[in-house]
Amino acid sequence: MDKARISGLLASFFTLIGLIALLSTGSHFPVYQWPYEAFQGLVFALAWGFGFSVGISYLVSTVFVLLLLIIAFIAGSKVSRCVLK
């Protein structure tokens, strides 16, 4: 694995941690339950706020999180290539 790929993975990881912290801050749940709570909060926001069905809300939430991680990976990889060359 090259340095750009490792940097992309780290960027994706820190983006995921940041998203979980953003959506779960102030929660009364223990930290190990924050990922589940954050995802369920995102699903709830889509279902209640936009009126999506539950199945569509899960699908849209999953696609949103995956797209966010892919974009963070690409950005981290590009920044690493620019800085290290």
JOVENPE-V514758 format. One record per pair of residues at least 24 apart in sequence whose C-alpha atoms are under 8 Angstrom apart, sorted by the first residue. I is the first residue (numbers start at 1). J is the second residue. Records with the same first field share a line. If there is no record, write none. Layout:
I: J ; J
//
This chain:
3: 80
4: 76 ; 77 ; 78 ; 80 ; 81
5: 73 ; 77
6: 77
7: 73 ; 76 ; 77 ; 80
8: 72 ; 73 ; 74 ; 75 ; 76 ; 77 ; 80
9: 73 ; 76
10: 73 ; 76
11: 72 ; 73 ; 75 ; 76
12: 69 ; 70 ; 72 ; 73 ; 76
13: 69
15: 68 ; 69 ; 72
16: 69
//
